[in-house]
Amino acid sequence: MNKQELVDAVAAATGQSKAAAADTIDAFIGTVTKAVTKGHAVQLVGFGSFSTGARAARLGRNPSTGAEIHIPAAKTVKFTAGKAFKDAVNAR
């Protein structure tokens, strides 16, 4: 599902116009992005949690030459699925 399909599904489920649903989704994504960027975790009960993590610096290899390269430390975004979400995915 891409963003437009998500907008269409939210608009159909809520009875909103597609423009209003798109604005709501954009506001949600923007708010979560700002919170996680500032180091806060965002927990949506039943869905999951968004947070930041740290990836340590490490040595890697260039696949074409085999030469060692230094990969710097970086922050990363983590998503941990909630129990209800996991159960819904696993209920076949």
PyMOL commands that place a pseudoatom at each C-alpha (Angstrom):
pseudoatom trace, name=CA, resn=MET, resi=1, chain=A, elem=C, hetatm=0, pos=[0.000, 0.000, 0.000]
pseudoatom trace, name=CA, resn=ASN, resi=2, chain=A, elem=C, hetatm=0, pos=[1.403, 3.386, -0.941]
pseudoatom trace, name=CA, resn=LYS, resi=3, chain=A, elem=C, hetatm=0, pos=[0.522, 6.749, 0.604]
pseudoatom trace, name=CA, resn=GLN, resi=4, chain=A, elem=C, hetatm=0, pos=[-2.297, 7.512, -1.857]
pseudoatom trace, name=CA, resn=GLU, resi=5, chain=A, elem=C, hetatm=0, pos=[-3.917, 4.147, -1.184]
pseudoatom trace, name=CA, resn=LEU, resi=6, chain=A, elem=C, hetatm=0, pos=[-3.634, 4.846, 2.555]
pseudoatom trace, name=CA, resn=VAL, resi=7, chain=A, elem=C, hetatm=0, pos=[-5.278, 8.250, 2.062]
pseudoatom trace, name=CA, resn=ASP, resi=8, chain=A, elem=C, hetatm=0, pos=[-8.096, 6.620, 0.092]
pseudoatom trace, name=CA, resn=ALA, resi=9, chain=A, elem=C, hetatm=0, pos=[-8.630, 3.959, 2.783]
pseudoatom trace, name=CA, resn=VAL, resi=10, chain=A, elem=C, hetatm=0, pos=[-8.648, 6.511, 5.625]
pseudoatom trace, name=CA, resn=ALA, resi=11, chain=A, elem=C, hetatm=0, pos=[-11.055, 8.755, 3.716]
pseudoatom trace, name=CA, resn=ALA, resi=12, chain=A, elem=C, hetatm=0, pos=[-13.403, 5.824, 3.106]
pseudoatom trace, name=CA, resn=ALA, resi=13, chain=A, elem=C, hetatm=0, pos=[-13.224, 4.632, 6.728]
pseudoatom trace, name=CA, resn=THR, resi=14, chain=A, elem=C, hetatm=0, pos=[-13.810, 8.069, 8.272]
pseudoatom trace, name=CA, resn=GLY, resi=15, chain=A, elem=C, hetatm=0, pos=[-16.098, 9.662, 5.717]
pseudoatom trace, name=CA, resn=GLN, resi=16, chain=A, elem=C, hetatm=0, pos=[-13.667, 12.569, 5.290]
pseudoatom trace, name=CA, resn=SER, resi=17, chain=A, elem=C, hetatm=0, pos=[-12.677, 14.008, 1.964]
pseudoatom trace, name=CA, resn=LYS, resi=18, chain=A, elem=C, hetatm=0, pos=[-9.454, 12.709, 0.472]
pseudoatom trace, name=CA, resn=ALA, resi=19, chain=A, elem=C, hetatm=0, pos=[-7.852, 16.141, 0.972]
pseudoatom trace, name=CA, resn=ALA, resi=20, chain=A, elem=C, hetatm=0, pos=[-8.758, 16.160, 4.677]
pseudoatom trace, name=CA, resn=ALA, resi=21, chain=A, elem=C, hetatm=0, pos=[-7.508, 12.590, 5.115]
pseudoatom trace, name=CA, resn=ALA, resi=22, chain=A, elem=C, hetatm=0, pos=[-4.232, 13.492, 3.361]
pseudoatom trace, name=CA, resn=ASP, resi=23, chain=A, elem=C, hetatm=0, pos=[-3.791, 16.526, 5.640]
pseudoatom trace, name=CA, resn=THR, resi=24, chain=A, elem=C, hetatm=0, pos=[-4.441, 14.353, 8.711]
pseudoatom trace, name=CA, resn=ILE, resi=25, chain=A, elem=C, hetatm=0, pos=[-1.914, 11.713, 7.615]
pseudoatom trace, name=CA, resn=ASP, resi=26, chain=A, elem=C, hetatm=0, pos=[0.689, 14.383, 6.784]
pseudoatom trace, name=CA, resn=ALA, resi=27, chain=A, elem=C, hetatm=0, pos=[0.168, 16.007, 10.203]
pseudoatom trace, name=CA, resn=PHE, resi=28, chain=A, elem=C, hetatm=0, pos=[0.518, 12.628, 11.934]
pseudoatom trace, name=CA, resn=ILE, resi=29, chain=A, elem=C, hetatm=0, pos=[3.723, 11.743, 10.079]
pseudoatom trace, name=CA, resn=GLY, resi=30, chain=A, elem=C, hetatm=0, pos=[5.172, 15.206, 10.712]
pseudoatom trace, name=CA, resn=THR, resi=31, chain=A, elem=C, hetatm=0, pos=[4.386, 15.077, 14.420]
pseudoatom trace, name=CA, resn=VAL, resi=32, chain=A, elem=C, hetatm=0, pos=[5.886, 11.612, 14.876]
pseudoatom trace, name=CA, resn=THR, resi=33, chain=A, elem=C, hetatm=0, pos=[8.968, 12.637, 12.882]
pseudoatom trace, name=CA, resn=LYS, resi=34, chain=A, elem=C, hetatm=0, pos=[9.525, 15.754, 15.016]
pseudoatom trace, name=CA, resn=ALA, resi=35, chain=A, elem=C, hetatm=0, pos=[9.116, 13.836, 18.275]
pseudoatom trace, name=CA, resn=VAL, resi=36, chain=A, elem=C, hetatm=0, pos=[11.461, 10.999, 17.293]
pseudoatom trace, name=CA, resn=THR, resi=37, chain=A, elem=C, hetatm=0, pos=[14.016, 13.475, 15.886]
pseudoatom trace, name=CA, resn=LYS, resi=38, chain=A, elem=C, hetatm=0, pos=[14.102, 15.199, 19.287]
pseudoatom trace, name=CA, resn=GLY, resi=39, chain=A, elem=C, hetatm=0, pos=[14.822, 11.860, 20.976]
pseudoatom trace, name=CA, resn=HIS, resi=40, chain=A, elem=C, hetatm=0, pos=[11.334, 11.134, 22.298]
pseudoatom trace, name=CA, resn=ALA, resi=41, chain=A, elem=C, hetatm=0, pos=[9.700, 7.746, 21.861]
pseudoatom trace, name=CA, resn=VAL, resi=42, chain=A, elem=C, hetatm=0, pos=[6.206, 7.675, 20.360]
pseudoatom trace, name=CA, resn=GLN, resi=43, chain=A, elem=C, hetatm=0, pos=[4.093, 4.801, 21.658]
pseudoatom trace, name=CA, resn=LEU, resi=44, chain=A, elem=C, hetatm=0, pos=[0.778, 3.929, 20.029]
pseudoatom trace, name=CA, resn=VAL, resi=45, chain=A, elem=C, hetatm=0, pos=[-0.867, 1.298, 22.222]
pseudoatom trace, name=CA, resn=GLY, resi=46, chain=A, elem=C, hetatm=0, pos=[-1.916, -1.701, 20.165]
pseudoatom trace, name=CA, resn=PHE, resi=47, chain=A, elem=C, hetatm=0, pos=[0.153, -0.613, 17.149]
pseudoatom trace, name=CA, resn=GLY, resi=48, chain=A, elem=C, hetatm=0, pos=[3.769, -0.088, 18.185]
pseudoatom trace, name=CA, resn=SER, resi=49, chain=A, elem=C, hetatm=0, pos=[6.522, 2.280, 19.273]
pseudoatom trace, name=CA, resn=PHE, resi=50, chain=A, elem=C, hetatm=0, pos=[8.840, 4.537, 17.290]
pseudoatom trace, name=CA, resn=SER, resi=51, chain=A, elem=C, hetatm=0, pos=[12.165, 5.486, 18.861]
pseudoatom trace, name=CA, resn=THR, resi=52, chain=A, elem=C, hetatm=0, pos=[15.771, 6.227, 18.036]
pseudoatom trace, name=CA, resn=GLY, resi=53, chain=A, elem=C, hetatm=0, pos=[18.681, 3.853, 18.351]
pseudoatom trace, name=CA, resn=ALA, resi=54, chain=A, elem=C, hetatm=0, pos=[22.425, 4.070, 17.941]
pseudoatom trace, name=CA, resn=ARG, resi=55, chain=A, elem=C, hetatm=0, pos=[24.504, 2.147, 15.444]
pseudoatom trace, name=CA, resn=ALA, resi=56, chain=A, elem=C, hetatm=0, pos=[28.171, 1.877, 16.394]
pseudoatom trace, name=CA, resn=ALA, resi=57, chain=A, elem=C, hetatm=0, pos=[31.009, 2.677, 14.014]
pseudoatom trace, name=CA, resn=ARG, resi=58, chain=A, elem=C, hetatm=0, pos=[32.370, -0.410, 12.316]
pseudoatom trace, name=CA, resn=LEU, resi=59, chain=A, elem=C, hetatm=0, pos=[34.577, -1.694, 9.562]
pseudoatom trace, name=CA, resn=GLY, resi=60, chain=A, elem=C, hetatm=0, pos=[33.001, -2.892, 6.344]
pseudoatom trace, name=CA, resn=ARG, resi=61, chain=A, elem=C, hetatm=0, pos=[34.228, -4.148, 3.005]
pseudoatom trace, name=CA, resn=ASN, resi=62, chain=A, elem=C, hetatm=0, pos=[33.787, -2.675, -0.441]
pseudoatom trace, name=CA, resn=PRO, resi=63, chain=A, elem=C, hetatm=0, pos=[32.084, -5.537, -2.294]
pseudoatom trace, name=CA, resn=SER, resi=64, chain=A, elem=C, hetatm=0, pos=[33.762, -4.805, -5.618]
pseudoatom trace, name=CA, resn=THR, resi=65, chain=A, elem=C, hetatm=0, pos=[37.351, -4.359, -4.399]
pseudoatom trace, name=CA, resn=GLY, resi=66, chain=A, elem=C, hetatm=0, pos=[37.359, -6.115, -1.045]
pseudoatom trace, name=CA, resn=ALA, resi=67, chain=A, elem=C, hetatm=0, pos=[39.047, -3.094, 0.547]
pseudoatom trace, name=CA, resn=GLU, resi=68, chain=A, elem=C, hetatm=0, pos=[38.165, -2.279, 4.152]
pseudoatom trace, name=CA, resn=ILE, resi=69, chain=A, elem=C, hetatm=0, pos=[36.123, 0.885, 4.668]
pseudoatom trace, name=CA, resn=HIS, resi=70, chain=A, elem=C, hetatm=0, pos=[35.202, 2.757, 7.820]
pseudoatom trace, name=CA, resn=ILE, resi=71, chain=A, elem=C, hetatm=0, pos=[31.445, 3.060, 8.396]
pseudoatom trace, name=CA, resn=PRO, resi=72, chain=A, elem=C, hetatm=0, pos=[30.784, 5.913, 10.848]
pseudoatom trace, name=CA, resn=ALA, resi=73, chain=A, elem=C, hetatm=0, pos=[28.431, 5.726, 13.832]
pseudoatom trace, name=CA, resn=ALA, resi=74, chain=A, elem=C, hetatm=0, pos=[24.863, 6.797, 13.089]
pseudoatom trace, name=CA, resn=LYS, resi=75, chain=A, elem=C, hetatm=0, pos=[21.483, 7.254, 14.693]
pseudoatom trace, name=CA, resn=THR, resi=76, chain=A, elem=C, hetatm=0, pos=[18.698, 5.067, 13.375]
pseudoatom trace, name=CA, resn=VAL, resi=77, chain=A, elem=C, hetatm=0, pos=[14.925, 4.861, 13.721]
pseudoatom trace, name=CA, resn=LYS, resi=78, chain=A, elem=C, hetatm=0, pos=[13.489, 1.808, 15.443]
pseudoatom trace, name=CA, resn=PHE, resi=79, chain=A, elem=C, hetatm=0, pos=[9.939, 0.495, 15.231]
pseudoatom trace, name=CA, resn=THR, resi=80, chain=A, elem=C, hetatm=0, pos=[8.747, -2.157, 17.639]
pseudoatom trace, name=CA, resn=ALA, resi=81, chain=A, elem=C, hetatm=0, pos=[5.379, -3.678, 16.814]
pseudoatom trace, name=CA, resn=GLY, resi=82, chain=A, elem=C, hetatm=0, pos=[2.829, -3.875, 19.624]
pseudoatom trace, name=CA, resn=LYS, resi=83, chain=A, elem=C, hetatm=0, pos=[1.242, -7.110, 20.780]
pseudoatom trace, name=CA, resn=ALA, resi=84, chain=A, elem=C, hetatm=0, pos=[-2.145, -6.438, 19.146]
pseudoatom trace, name=CA, resn=PHE, resi=85, chain=A, elem=C, hetatm=0, pos=[-0.434, -5.635, 15.829]
pseudoatom trace, name=CA, resn=LYS, resi=86, chain=A, elem=C, hetatm=0, pos=[1.686, -8.800, 15.999]
pseudoatom trace, name=CA, resn=ASP, resi=87, chain=A, elem=C, hetatm=0, pos=[-1.376, -10.874, 16.843]
pseudoatom trace, name=CA, resn=ALA, resi=88, chain=A, elem=C, hetatm=0, pos=[-3.332, -9.377, 13.927]
pseudoatom trace, name=CA, resn=VAL, resi=89, chain=A, elem=C, hetatm=0, pos=[-0.491, -10.136, 11.498]
pseudoatom trace, name=CA, resn=ASN, resi=90, chain=A, elem=C, hetatm=0, pos=[-0.102, -13.699, 12.755]
pseudoatom trace, name=CA, resn=ALA, resi=91, chain=A, elem=C, hetatm=0, pos=[-3.861, -14.485, 12.754]
pseudoatom trace, name=CA, resn=ARG, resi=92, chain=A, elem=C, hetatm=0, pos=[-4.184, -16.138, 9.376]
for i in range(1, 92): cmd.bond("trace and resi %d" % i, "trace and resi %d" % (i + 1))
show_as sticks, trace
zoom trace
